[in-house]
Amino acid sequence: MPTPALPARSASAMAARWIKLNKERIRALLLGTISLLLFLVAWHFLTKYRVVFFVRFTNVPSPLAVHASFVKAIHDPHFLMHIALSCRRIFLGFSLAALIGVPLGLVMGRFKLVHETIFPVAEVLRPIPAIAWVPMAIMLWPTNEQSIVFITFLGSFFPILVNTLHGMSLVDPVLVRAAQCLGAQERAIFREVYFPASLPHIFTGLTVGMGVAWVSLIAAEMISGQYGIGYFTWEAYSLVQYADIALGMITIGVLGLASSLLVRAIGKLVMPWGRT
C-alpha cells in the first residue's frame, strides 16, 4: 500500500509558513551576511595591495593573518584568561550599575525632592569620560581590579539612570490617577504602573549602558590593567604584533555585540507585550 503524501505536504506547508512569518528576519540575516562578506573582501584587497589613499593600509594585517593569530590564540590559556577577566569585570560593573541606576531613576522620577537633590550632581559627573576617571579610581580603590570595575560601573551607570528617568517622565498621568482612584497605594502604583510603563526605556538604557561599559572597560584595562582583552590589545601594540591588535579589536566587538544581544533577549522575555 503506498505511503500517503500528506506528511510531506504538511511539512512543506509548515516550512513555507515559517519562511513567510520570518521573511523580514531572513532578509536581514542575508543582508548582514552579504555585508560582512563584502567587508572581508574589501579588507583583503586593501591589505594585499597595500593601498595608500588618505588612509594607509601598508601595516594593516590581512584577514588571513588575523585568522592565523586567532587559531594560535584560541589554544593559548592566557588569551582565554584575558577574555574571562574582561567578562567578569563587565558583569560586576554592569550589574552594580543596573541594581543602583534603575531603582534610583525610578525614585528620582517619582519624587521631585529626590530629583532636585541628586540630578545636578549626576549631570556634573555624567560628561566626564571614563579615561579621566582612571587616576581618581586608582586613588580611591586599593587594587587595580576594584578600580577597573568602578570605571566600568560609572560608564554604564549614567545611561541607565538617564533613560530610566526619561521613561518615568513619559508615564501617562491618567494611568496614575486611575490607579489612585481604585485605591492603589504608592507601592502598588510603582509596581503596576510606573515600572511596566518605564521598562522599554529602562532596557534601552541597559543596552546603551552595556556598550559604554565596554568602552570604559577597555580604556581602563589599557591604562591600568594587567589582564583583560584591552590589556591584550595594548600589549600587542607595544610588541608591534599587528595581527594581535586586530584580533583584540574584533574580540572586543564580538563580546560587546553578544552582551548587548543578551540584554535585548532578556528585555523580550520581560516585556512579552513588545514582541511582534
C-alpha positions in Angstrom: 0.0 0.0 0.0 1.6 3.4 -1.0 2.6 5.8 1.8 0.3 8.9 1.8 2.0 12.1 0.8 0.1 14.2 3.4 3.0 14.4 5.9 5.4 15.6 3.2 2.9 18.2 2.1 2.2 19.2 5.7 6.0 19.6 6.3 6.4 21.7 3.2 3.4 23.9 4.1 4.8 24.4 7.6 8.2 25.4 6.2 6.6 27.8 3.7 4.5 29.3 6.6 7.7 29.6 8.7 9.5 31.4 5.9 6.6 33.7 5.4 6.3 34.6 9.1 10.1 35.2 9.4 10.6 36.8 6.0 12.0 40.1 7.5 14.4 38.2 9.8 15.7 36.0 6.9 16.1 39.1 4.7 18.0 40.9 7.5 20.2 37.9 8.1 21.1 37.5 4.4 21.8 41.2 4.0 24.0 41.1 7.1 25.9 38.1 5.9 26.5 39.7 2.5 27.6 42.9 4.1 30.2 41.1 6.3 31.5 39.2 3.3 31.9 42.4 1.3 33.7 43.9 4.2 36.1 41.0 4.4 36.8 41.1 0.6 37.5 44.8 0.7 39.8 44.3 3.7 41.6 41.6 1.9 42.3 43.5 -1.2 43.2 46.8 0.6 45.8 45.0 2.7 47.0 42.7 -0.2 47.9 45.7 -2.4 49.0 48.0 0.4 46.6 50.7 -0.7 47.5 54.3 0.4 44.6 56.7 -0.2 44.4 59.2 2.7 44.4 56.1 4.9 47.4 53.8 4.9 47.0 50.1 4.7 50.7 49.3 4.5 50.9 47.8 8.0 47.4 46.7 8.5 47.2 42.8 8.8 45.2 40.8 6.3 42.2 38.8 7.3 44.2 35.6 6.8 46.9 36.9 9.2 44.3 37.7 11.8 42.7 34.3 11.4 46.1 32.6 11.9 46.6 34.7 15.0 43.1 33.6 16.3 43.9 29.9 15.7 47.1 30.4 17.7 45.4 32.4 20.5 42.4 30.2 21.0 44.8 27.4 22.2 46.6 29.8 24.5 45.2 29.8 28.0 46.4 33.4 28.6 44.2 34.7 25.8 41.1 32.9 27.2 42.0 34.2 30.7 42.0 37.8 29.2 38.5 37.2 27.8 37.2 35.7 31.1 38.6 38.5 33.2 37.1 41.2 31.0 33.7 39.4 31.0 33.8 39.2 34.8 34.6 42.9 35.1 31.7 43.7 32.8 29.3 41.5 34.7 30.3 43.1 38.1 30.3 46.7 36.9 27.2 46.5 34.8 25.2 44.6 37.4 26.0 47.1 40.1 25.1 49.9 37.7 21.7 48.3 36.9 21.0 47.5 40.5 21.6 51.1 41.6 20.7 53.1 38.5 17.2 51.6 37.8 15.8 52.0 41.4 17.4 55.4 41.7 16.0 56.6 38.4 12.5 55.3 39.4 12.7 57.2 42.8 14.0 60.4 41.2 11.3 60.3 38.6 8.6 59.9 41.2 9.7 62.2 44.0 10.6 65.8 43.0 12.7 66.5 46.1 15.0 63.5 45.4 15.3 64.5 41.7 16.2 68.1 42.6 18.8 66.9 45.1 20.6 64.2 43.0 20.1 65.3 39.4 22.6 68.3 39.5 25.4 66.1 40.9 24.7 63.4 38.3 24.7 66.0 35.4 28.1 67.3 36.5 29.6 63.9 36.7 28.0 62.4 33.6 30.1 64.2 30.9 33.4 63.1 32.5 34.8 60.4 30.2 35.9 57.1 31.7 39.5 57.6 30.8 39.6 60.8 33.0 38.4 58.7 36.0 41.4 56.3 35.8 43.8 58.4 38.1 41.0 59.1 40.6 39.9 55.4 40.6 43.4 54.3 41.3 43.5 56.7 44.3 40.0 55.7 45.6 40.4 51.9 45.4 43.2 49.7 46.9 43.6 47.4 43.9 43.6 47.8 40.1 40.8 45.2 39.8 38.5 47.3 42.0 39.3 50.5 40.2 38.6 48.9 36.8 35.2 47.6 38.0 34.5 51.0 39.3 35.2 52.7 36.0 33.1 50.1 34.2 30.3 50.8 36.7 30.5 54.6 36.0 30.4 54.1 32.3 27.1 52.1 32.4 25.5 53.8 35.3 24.7 57.2 33.8 23.0 55.9 30.6 20.8 53.6 32.7 19.9 56.4 35.1 19.1 58.9 32.4 17.0 56.5 30.4 15.1 55.4 33.5 14.3 59.0 34.3 13.2 59.6 30.7 10.9 56.6 30.9 9.4 57.8 34.2 8.7 61.3 32.7 6.7 59.7 29.9 4.3 57.7 32.1 0.8 58.8 31.4 -0.5 60.6 34.5 -4.1 59.4 33.6 -2.9 55.9 34.5 -1.5 57.1 37.8 -4.8 58.9 38.7 -6.8 55.9 37.7 -4.8 53.6 40.0 -5.2 56.1 42.8 -8.9 56.3 42.3 -9.0 52.5 42.5 -7.4 52.7 45.9 -3.8 51.7 44.9 -1.1 52.5 47.4 2.3 54.0 46.4 4.0 50.7 46.3 1.3 49.2 44.1 1.4 52.2 41.8 5.2 51.7 41.4 4.7 48.0 40.7 1.7 48.1 38.4 2.0 51.5 36.6 5.4 53.2 36.7 7.7 50.2 36.4 5.9 48.4 33.5 5.5 51.7 31.6 9.2 52.6 32.0 10.5 49.2 31.1 11.1 49.9 27.4 13.2 52.9 28.3 15.0 51.1 31.1 16.1 48.3 28.7 17.2 51.0 26.2 19.4 52.4 28.9 20.7 48.9 29.8 21.6 48.3 26.1 23.3 51.6 25.8 25.0 51.2 29.1 26.4 47.8 28.1 28.1 49.4 25.1 29.5 52.3 27.2 30.6 49.7 29.8 32.8 48.0 27.2 34.3 51.3 26.1 35.1 52.2 29.7 36.5 48.8 30.5 38.9 48.8 27.5 40.2 52.3 28.4 40.8 51.2 32.0 42.5 48.0 31.0 44.8 49.7 28.5 45.9 52.2 31.1 46.0 50.5 34.5 45.2 46.8 33.8 47.5 43.8 33.8 45.0 41.4 32.3 41.9 41.7 30.1 41.2 41.9 26.4 42.0 45.7 26.5 45.4 45.0 28.0 46.0 42.2 25.4 45.3 44.7 22.6 47.6 47.3 24.1 50.4 44.8 24.7 50.1 43.7 21.1 50.6 47.3 20.0 53.6 47.7 22.3 55.2 44.5 20.9 54.3 45.5 17.3 52.1 42.4 16.7 49.7 43.9 14.2 47.6 40.7 13.8 47.0 40.5 17.5 45.9 44.1 17.6 43.2 43.4 15.0 42.3 40.2 16.9 41.9 42.1 20.1 39.7 44.7 18.4 37.5 42.1 16.8 37.2 40.2 20.1 36.0 43.3 21.8 33.4 43.9 19.1 32.1 40.4 19.3 31.9 40.4 23.1 30.1 43.7 23.1 27.7 42.5 20.4 27.0 39.3 22.3 26.4 41.1 25.6 24.0 43.7 24.0 22.1 40.9 22.3 21.8 39.2 25.7 20.3 42.3 27.3 17.8 42.6 24.4 16.8 39.0 24.7 16.2 39.5 28.4 14.1 42.5 27.5 11.9 40.5 25.2 11.3 37.9 27.9 10.4 40.6 30.5 8.2 42.6 28.1 6.2 40.0 26.1 3.8 42.7 25.0 6.6 44.2 22.9 7.0 41.2 20.7 5.7 41.4 17.1 
